[in-house]
Amino acid sequence: MMKFLLKMFLLIGVLYLISYGVDTLLNFGFVNSVFVIGFLACFFTYGGRASSLGDGYASVGSMGQHVPKSKVNQYVSSLSPFFIGSVLTFLSAFGLLFI
């Protein structure tokens, strides 16, 4: 659980640094850059791992010839910490509008 939270908060910090860099270089506005960077990060971090149910379905569909390539889910949730961190960054843009 600690590894999950560490990766999530580390990604949030990196995304905020990227947003600050975009704001500094392009004068785009910090809230706008957080919104766009968070949205793009959500797009790129979603998925990537097959669930165990998907591996089982592929194995049955290929009559036992499918060998799962994905590892056993090492996180508490089925979502990766990188996706959760990017969603929180994306949603924090709405909170920054009111500050």
N, C-alpha and C positions, 0 to 999 in steps of 0.2 A: 504494500500500500504506500509506503514511504517512497519507493522508487517511482511509482505512478505519479504521486504528487510532485516529486522533484522534477520529473520530466515535464509535467504540465506547467509548473511555475517557471521553469527555465525557458520553455517555449514562449510563454507570455512575455517574459522579459526580453527575449530576442525579437519578438514581433514589435514590441514597443520601441526598441532601439532602431529597428528598421523604419518604423513609422516616423520617429523623430528625425532620422536621416533624410527621409523623403520630404518631410516638412521643411527641414533646413535647406536642402538643395533646391527644391522646386517651389518653395513658398506656397504649398498646396493647402495648408491648413492642417493642424494636428488632428482634429476630429475626423476630417475627411480622409486623411492618410490612414488613421487607425481603422476606419470603416473599410476602406478598399483593401488594405493589407490583411485585415482579419477575414474578409470575404474570400480573397484569393487563397489564403492559407486553409480555410475550410474546404475549398474546392480541391486543393492538392493533397490534403491529409485525410480525406474521407476514404474509407475502404482500404483496399490493398491486401487484406487478409481474408481468406475464406473461412467461414464458420465451420465448426465441426459438423453441423447439420448438412452444409453444402458438400463437405468431403464425403459424408455418408451417402448422400444422394448420388454423387458422381461414382462412388464405388458400386452401388447397386445398379446404376445405369450401365456401367461397363462390365457387369457380371464379375466383379471382384478384381478386375485388372487395374483399377485405379490405385495408385500409391499416393497418399496425401503428401503434398509438398509443404503445407503450412505446419508450423509447430503448434503444440498445445497452447491455448490462450494463456499467456503469462500474466495478464492483468485481471483485476477484479471484475471489471466490466468488459463487455464485448467490444467497446469502442476504445480506440487508442488514446493515450494521454495527449498526443499531439493534436488530435481532432478536438478533444475537449478544450484544450488550451486555446486553439484557434477560434472555437465558438465563443469562448468567454471573452477573447479579445474583440471579436466582432460585436458582441452584445454590449461590451463596455463603451463602445462608441456612442450608443444611445444614452448611456449614463453621463458621458462627458458633455453631451449637449446641454445638460441642465446645470452643470457646475460653472 
